[in-house]
Amino acid sequence: MTLTELDDLLTRRHSCRAFRPDPVPKSDIENILTSARRVPSWCNAQPWQVIVTSGTETDRFREALLHEAATGIPAPDLPFPASYSGVYQDRRRACGWALYESVGVEKGDRAASAKQMMENFSLFGAPHCAIISSPRELGPYGAMDCGGFVTAFTLAAQALGVASIPQAAVATYGPFLHRFFDIPDDRLILCAISFGYPDHDHPANAFRTERAGLDEFVEWRG
Ligand SMILES: Cc1cc2nc3c(=O)[nH]c(=O)nc-3n(C[C@H](O)[C@H](O)[C@H](O)COP(=O)(O)O)c2cc1C
């Protein structure tokens, strides 16, 4: 594979926020997982564990998660960012506004933006969800290794025409997720990846995010 081909795959991948209901064949999901596990991890510990839902199991999870989001108390295993300031706040706002503009939510319309946010908990209509966890004892480096796995999963999926979105929002309700999936307390639930075939006609999929130039994040020495 050339860098141009790899860059094309990286550029074509984007976070999908509206899926068609048709399932992805199990052999394709297996191939995505088989490729994703190739990522490096410290000491080759491969700390990721993945629960993949399909069919009625995804629907059962979606219903329970929507109920939890309406009634539960946020308690993620991994603390969410304390704040976003400066350029990080700017970028966060830019991608939020791009989504809201795409789906027709006016700036300042809190009810409409909250409704769009709730789409996270219906998994954006995806037919599959992967729950990613890491051993508590490996701490932040286990989470870091799993981040690489999540990225590779999304790229391998894209290579097969399968759209995806990593979702920290799903990890909001830690105790509920541990109970629902029977995940022991010695594992940290990091995020979910909802995936399936994209609904190309949905406005939520009509925008793309920008990236900062090298001059904004690289410091050359020597
Ligand atoms: C760890 C992680 C968690 C994320 N959580 C959410 C989420 O809960 N909800 C959401 O809509 N997008 C979520 N995203 C998607 C990001 O918003 C998205 O990757 C970013 O805006 C860049 O856009 P792109 O993926 O389309 O290139 C998450 C991405 C990552 C890597």
The ligand as an SDF file (V2000), in Angstrom:
LIG
                    3D

 31 33  0  0  0  0  0  0  0  0999 V2000
  -12.4880    8.4810   21.8040 C   0  0  0  0  0  0  0  0  0  0  0  0
  -13.5450    9.1670   20.9740 C   0  0  0  0  0  0  0  0  0  0  0  0
  -14.7880    9.4020   21.5100 C   0  0  0  0  0  0  0  0  0  0  0  0
  -15.7880   10.0240   20.7430 C   0  0  0  0  0  0  0  0  0  0  0  0
  -17.0360   10.1880   21.2930 N   0  0  0  0  0  0  0  0  0  0  0  0
  -18.0310   10.7010   20.5270 C   0  0  0  0  0  0  0  0  0  0  0  0
  -19.3540   10.7680   21.0350 C   0  0  0  0  0  0  0  0  0  0  0  0
  -19.6410   10.3590   22.1570 O   0  0  0  0  0  0  0  0  0  0  0  0
  -20.3220   11.2700   20.2290 N   0  0  0  0  0  0  0  0  0  0  0  0
  -20.0490   11.7260   18.9640 C   0  0  0  0  0  0  0  0  0  0  0  0
  -20.9730   12.1810   18.2780 O   0  0  0  0  0  0  0  0  0  0  0  0
  -18.7860   11.6650   18.4480 N   0  0  0  0  0  0  0  0  0  0  0  0
  -17.7960   11.1430   19.1920 C   0  0  0  0  0  0  0  0  0  0  0  0
  -16.5200   11.0180   18.6760 N   0  0  0  0  0  0  0  0  0  0  0  0
  -16.2860   11.4130   17.2930 C   0  0  0  0  0  0  0  0  0  0  0  0
  -15.5320   12.7480   17.2020 C   0  0  0  0  0  0  0  0  0  0  0  0
  -16.4210   13.8110   17.4370 O   0  0  0  0  0  0  0  0  0  0  0  0
  -14.8830   12.8490   15.8080 C   0  0  0  0  0  0  0  0  0  0  0  0
  -13.9130   11.8320   15.6830 O   0  0  0  0  0  0  0  0  0  0  0  0
  -14.2110   14.1810   15.5500 C   0  0  0  0  0  0  0  0  0  0  0  0
  -15.1280   15.2420   15.5810 O   0  0  0  0  0  0  0  0  0  0  0  0
  -13.4950   14.1880   14.1900 C   0  0  0  0  0  0  0  0  0  0  0  0
  -14.4300   13.9240   13.1700 O   0  0  0  0  0  0  0  0  0  0  0  0
  -14.3130   12.6500   12.2180 P   0  0  0  0  0  0  0  0  0  0  0  0
  -14.2450   11.4130   13.0570 O   0  0  0  0  0  0  0  0  0  0  0  0
  -15.5610   12.6970   11.3660 O   0  0  0  0  0  0  0  0  0  0  0  0
  -13.0550   12.8090   11.3960 O   0  0  0  0  0  0  0  0  0  0  0  0
  -15.5140   10.4290   19.4120 C   0  0  0  0  0  0  0  0  0  0  0  0
  -14.2430   10.1930   18.8850 C   0  0  0  0  0  0  0  0  0  0  0  0
  -13.2730    9.5670   19.6440 C   0  0  0  0  0  0  0  0  0  0  0  0
  -11.9220    9.2740   19.0290 C   0  0  0  0  0  0  0  0  0  0  0  0
  1  2  1  0
  2  3  1  0
  2 30  2  0
  3  4  2  0
  4  5  1  0
  4 28  1  0
  5  6  2  0
  6  7  1  0
  6 13  1  0
  7  8  2  0
  7  9  1  0
  9 10  1  0
 10 11  2  0
 10 12  1  0
 12 13  2  0
 13 14  1  0
 14 15  1  0
 14 28  1  0
 15 16  1  0
 16 17  1  0
 16 18  1  0
 18 19  1  0
 18 20  1  0
 20 21  1  0
 20 22  1  0
 22 23  1  0
 23 24  1  0
 24 25  2  0
 24 26  1  0
 24 27  1  0
 28 29  2  0
 29 30  1  0
 30 31  1  0
M  END
$$$$
